[in-house]
Amino acid sequence: MKFQKTLDIWAIDREEIAKKLQPGQWVTAGGARGVYCGVKPGGTVVVMWEGNAKGRGPRGYSWYRRMLMAYAKGEGLR
């Protein structure tokens, strides 16, 4: 997929989110900014919100991002 500018996920139909966005894409929702991680098999949209990612303890930002990317794919948490 091609790079896209930050998108407002509230402006996209739920069915189109998985088709239009790629994991790692910056998104917004109601002014909050985050990284799109994917859509779970049950349809839940997973986003790593910027404020939640800060200060993730000793494992840090990279671990939190990997964990949410795996969670979005339906894989076990590590």
HELIX and SHEET records of a PDB file:
HELIX    1   1 ILE A    9  ALA A   11  5                                   3    
HELIX    2   2 ARG A   14  LYS A   20  1                                   7    
HELIX    3   3 GLU A   50  ALA A   53  1                                   4    
HELIX    4   4 GLY A   60  ALA A   72  1                                  13    
SHEET    1   A 4 LEU A   7  ASP A   8  0                                        
SHEET    2   A 4 TRP A  26  ALA A  29  1                                        
SHEET    3   A 4 ALA A  32  VAL A  39 -1                                        
SHEET    4   A 4 VAL A  45  TRP A  49 -1                                        
END                                                                             
